[in-house]
Amino acid sequence: MVCKEIVKANQSLASEIASIINETNYMYYRPLILGVHFKYPIITVDEVINYMRSMEFFLCKLGGEIVGVIALKILDKEEGLVRFTYVKPCYQRKGIGSELLNFVEKQARSKGLKKLKLVVHSKALWAIRFYRNHGFTVVGFRDKGAWMDLFMEKLLC
């Protein structure tokens, strides 16, 4: 296990969460999303706090440092939505994203959910590969003009 601990976030950590999301999003999505379509920062501290009212954020901590984040939103009694899966660039490819996703899957199962859904940018091939390696399949898409979003889901056993 790479993460020394995975903890549920509270509002006092919203600034650190926003920082991880914005730093990572800028590094990986800026080259994919053209000019006026790219938003930076992608999320503000206030938006993180607002999202915390409708979903749970979980953090991977290493030596007291938050290095990864993921969120789970309950859609209904059987389905959940995975959001904001981000790992600081210098900590990527070490299994942290996998640990966070596996943790969220366990949380979803413990809540009785039968399916997890997510949306991913169609040009983010690394993200699509990551989710496919974790059992998610593409079930649809949304044309955004300059790009497409892919809808993926996974049945929980």
C-alpha positions as CSV (number, residue, x, y, z in Angstrom):
1,M,0.0,0.0,0.0
2,V,1.4,3.3,-1.1
3,C,-1.0,5.6,0.8
4,K,-0.1,5.7,4.4
5,E,-3.7,6.7,5.1
6,I,-6.8,7.5,3.1
7,V,-9.0,10.0,5.0
8,K,-12.3,11.7,4.4
9,A,-11.8,15.3,3.7
10,N,-13.4,18.2,5.6
11,Q,-13.8,21.8,4.5
12,S,-10.6,22.9,6.2
13,L,-8.8,21.0,3.5
14,A,-10.6,22.5,0.6
15,S,-7.7,24.8,-0.4
16,E,-5.3,21.8,-0.6
17,I,-7.9,19.8,-2.6
18,A,-8.4,22.7,-5.1
19,S,-4.6,23.1,-5.4
20,I,-4.1,19.4,-6.3
21,I,-6.9,19.4,-8.8
22,N,-5.8,22.7,-10.5
23,E,-2.1,21.8,-10.6
24,T,-2.7,18.4,-12.1
25,N,-5.5,19.5,-14.4
26,Y,-3.3,22.3,-15.8
27,M,-0.4,20.0,-16.5
28,Y,-2.3,17.3,-18.3
29,Y,-5.4,18.9,-19.8
30,R,-4.0,22.3,-20.9
31,P,-2.4,20.7,-24.0
32,L,-5.6,18.9,-24.9
33,I,-8.2,21.7,-24.5
34,L,-7.8,24.6,-26.9
35,G,-7.6,28.2,-26.0
36,V,-10.9,29.7,-24.8
37,H,-12.3,26.2,-23.9
38,F,-9.7,25.7,-21.2
39,K,-10.6,27.1,-17.7
40,Y,-8.0,27.9,-15.1
41,P,-8.3,27.4,-12.3
42,I,-10.7,24.5,-13.0
43,I,-12.1,24.8,-9.5
44,T,-12.0,27.3,-6.7
45,V,-11.9,26.7,-3.0
46,D,-15.5,27.9,-2.7
47,E,-16.5,25.4,-5.4
48,V,-14.8,22.5,-3.5
49,I,-16.6,23.5,-0.4
50,N,-19.9,23.6,-2.3
51,Y,-19.2,20.1,-3.8
52,M,-18.5,18.8,-0.3
53,R,-22.2,19.4,0.5
54,S,-23.2,16.8,-2.1
55,M,-20.3,14.3,-2.2
56,E,-17.5,12.9,-0.1
57,F,-13.9,13.7,-0.9
58,F,-11.1,11.2,0.1
59,L,-7.5,12.0,0.3
60,C,-4.3,10.0,0.1
61,K,-1.7,11.2,2.7
62,L,2.0,10.4,2.6
63,G,4.1,11.7,5.5
64,G,1.4,14.2,6.3
65,E,1.3,15.5,2.8
66,I,-1.9,15.2,0.7
67,V,-0.8,13.7,-2.6
68,G,-4.1,12.5,-4.1
69,V,-7.8,13.2,-4.1
70,I,-11.0,11.4,-5.3
71,A,-14.7,12.1,-4.7
72,L,-17.8,10.0,-4.6
73,K,-21.3,11.3,-5.2
74,I,-24.3,9.1,-4.4
75,L,-26.8,9.5,-7.3
76,D,-29.5,7.2,-6.0
77,K,-29.8,4.1,-3.9
78,E,-27.9,2.0,-6.5
79,E,-25.6,4.3,-8.4
80,G,-22.6,6.5,-7.6
81,L,-20.5,9.0,-9.5
82,V,-16.7,9.1,-9.3
83,R,-15.4,12.7,-9.6
84,F,-12.1,14.6,-9.2
85,T,-9.6,11.7,-9.4
86,Y,-6.3,13.6,-9.2
87,V,-2.8,12.7,-8.0
88,K,0.0,15.2,-7.8
89,P,2.2,14.9,-10.9
90,C,5.4,13.9,-8.9
91,Y,3.5,11.1,-7.2
92,Q,1.8,9.6,-10.3
93,R,2.4,6.0,-11.5
94,K,3.0,4.7,-8.0
95,G,-0.4,3.2,-7.4
96,I,-2.0,6.1,-5.5
97,G,-4.8,6.6,-8.1
98,S,-5.5,2.8,-7.9
99,E,-5.6,2.8,-4.1
100,L,-8.0,5.8,-4.1
101,L,-10.3,4.3,-6.7
102,N,-10.3,0.9,-4.9
103,F,-11.1,2.7,-1.7
104,V,-14.0,4.6,-3.3
105,E,-15.3,1.3,-4.7
106,K,-15.3,-0.2,-1.2
107,Q,-17.1,2.8,0.1
108,A,-19.7,2.5,-2.7
109,R,-20.3,-1.2,-1.9
110,S,-20.6,-0.5,1.8
111,K,-23.4,2.0,0.9
112,G,-25.2,-0.7,-1.2
113,L,-24.4,0.8,-4.5
114,K,-24.4,-1.5,-7.5
115,K,-22.8,0.7,-10.2
116,L,-20.2,3.5,-10.4
117,K,-20.2,6.0,-13.2
118,L,-17.8,8.7,-14.4
119,V,-17.1,11.1,-17.2
120,V,-13.6,11.4,-18.8
121,H,-12.2,13.6,-21.6
122,S,-12.0,11.6,-24.8
123,K,-8.4,12.8,-25.5
124,A,-7.2,11.9,-22.0
125,L,-6.0,8.5,-23.1
126,W,-4.0,7.8,-19.9
127,A,-7.2,8.3,-17.9
128,I,-9.3,6.1,-20.2
129,R,-6.7,3.4,-19.9
130,F,-6.5,3.8,-16.1
131,Y,-10.3,3.4,-15.7
132,R,-10.5,0.5,-18.2
133,N,-7.8,-1.3,-16.2
134,H,-10.0,-0.9,-13.2
135,G,-13.0,-2.5,-14.9
136,F,-14.9,0.5,-16.3
137,T,-16.3,0.4,-19.8
138,V,-17.4,3.2,-22.2
139,V,-21.2,3.3,-22.4
140,G,-21.7,6.6,-24.3
141,F,-20.4,10.0,-25.2
142,R,-21.3,13.7,-25.3
143,D,-20.0,15.9,-28.1
144,K,-18.7,19.1,-26.6
145,G,-17.7,20.7,-29.9
146,A,-14.0,21.0,-29.4
147,W,-13.8,17.5,-27.8
148,M,-16.0,14.7,-26.5
149,D,-16.6,13.4,-23.0
150,L,-16.9,9.7,-22.6
151,F,-19.3,8.2,-20.1
152,M,-17.9,5.1,-18.4
153,E,-19.4,2.8,-15.8
154,K,-18.5,-0.3,-13.7
155,L,-20.9,-2.8,-12.1
156,L,-20.0,-3.5,-8.5
157,C,-20.2,-7.2,-7.4
